[in-house]
């Protein structure tokens, strides 16, 4: 574990980490990590997230781009859209949003593409 934002801590802004990060406090802004983001049960995140893997035990509001996988643990809440190759949702977890599982695309470049998309480019069924 390279970086830890402990319980009772608050960070507002953009955070870029080489390696893993664990959040047990609160973060608002953007998170980019080259490996695993773990949000503990006391963690609260309001951010755009770009990581390799997300393990969510707390609450996250925002868009998630995970190049490998997203795991929503039993007491977690995620409100926002997910783009990943693999998604695991345990019983009791809450997910409100959309999920795009684009195994054939490199999801690491998606945050830049997502920012450029306009609402008119969305496909509606």
C-alpha positions in Angstrom: 0.0 0.0 0.0 1.7 3.2 -1.2 -0.8 5.9 0.0 -3.4 6.0 2.8 -6.0 8.7 3.5 -6.9 7.8 7.0 -10.2 8.0 8.9 -11.0 11.6 9.8 -8.9 13.0 7.0 -10.3 15.1 4.1 -8.7 15.8 0.7 -10.1 18.2 -1.9 -8.4 18.2 -5.4 -6.7 15.9 -7.8 -4.7 12.9 -6.5 -2.3 10.9 -8.7 -0.7 7.9 -7.2 1.9 5.4 -8.5 0.7 2.1 -7.0 -2.1 1.4 -4.5 -4.2 3.8 -2.5 -6.6 3.3 0.4 -9.2 5.8 1.5 -10.8 5.6 4.9 -11.5 9.3 5.1 -13.2 11.7 2.6 -12.0 12.8 -0.8 -13.6 15.1 -3.3 -12.1 15.7 -6.8 -10.2 13.3 -9.1 -8.3 10.1 -8.4 -5.8 8.4 -10.7 -3.8 5.4 -9.6 -1.8 2.9 -11.5 -3.0 0.0 -9.4 -5.7 -0.7 -6.8 -8.0 1.9 -5.1 -9.5 0.6 -1.9 -12.3 2.6 -0.3 -12.8 1.3 3.2 -16.2 1.1 5.0 -15.7 4.5 6.5 -14.5 6.0 3.2 -16.5 8.6 1.3 -15.4 9.6 -2.2 -17.0 12.1 -4.6 -14.7 12.0 -7.6 -13.9 10.9 -11.1 -11.8 7.7 -10.7 -9.3 6.2 -13.1 -7.5 3.1 -11.7 -6.6 -0.5 -12.5 -8.9 -2.0 -9.9 -11.5 -0.6 -7.5 -12.5 -2.3 -4.2 -15.3 -0.4 -2.7 -16.4 -0.9 0.9 -17.7 2.6 1.6 -19.5 5.2 -0.6 -18.5 6.6 -4.0 -20.3 9.2 -6.1 -18.8 9.7 -9.5 -17.7 8.0 -12.7 -15.3 5.0 -12.4 -12.9 3.9 -15.1 -11.1 0.6 -14.0 -9.0 -1.1 -16.6 -9.3 -4.5 -14.9 -12.1 -4.8 -12.3 -14.5 -3.3 -9.9 -15.6 -5.0 -6.7 -18.6 -3.7 -4.7 -18.5 -5.1 -1.2 -21.7 -5.9 0.7 -22.2 -2.5 2.5 -20.9 -0.3 -0.3 -22.8 2.4 -2.3 -21.8 3.5 -5.7 -23.7 6.2 -7.5 -22.4 6.8 -11.0 -21.3 5.1 -14.1 -18.7 2.3 -14.3 -16.5 1.3 -17.2 -14.5 -1.9 -16.6 -13.7 -5.4 -17.9 -15.0 -7.2 -14.8 -17.7 -6.3 -12.2 -18.5 -8.1 -8.9 -21.4 -6.9 -6.8 -21.9 -8.6 -3.4 -25.4 -9.0 -1.9 -26.3 -5.9 0.0 -24.3 -3.5 -2.2 -26.0 -0.6 -3.8 -25.2 0.4 -7.4 -27.1 3.2 -9.1 -25.9 4.0 -12.6 -24.7 2.4 -15.8 -22.0 -0.1 -16.4 -20.0 -0.5 -19.7 -18.0 -3.7 -19.7 -15.8 -3.1 -22.7 -13.3 -6.0 -22.6 -12.1 -5.3 -26.1 -11.1 -1.7 -25.5 -8.3 -0.2 -23.4 -10.2 1.5 -20.6 -7.2 3.5 -19.5 -7.8 6.0 -22.3 -11.5 6.3 -21.6 -11.4 9.2 -19.1 -10.1 11.6 -21.8 -12.7 10.3 -24.3 -15.5 10.6 -21.7 -14.7 14.3 -21.1 -14.9 15.0 -24.8 -18.2 13.3 -25.4 -21.3 15.5 -25.5 -24.8 14.5 -24.5 -25.8 14.4 -28.2 -23.3 11.5 -28.7 -25.1 9.2 -26.3 -27.0 6.2 -27.8 -30.5 5.9 -26.5 -32.5 2.7 -26.8 
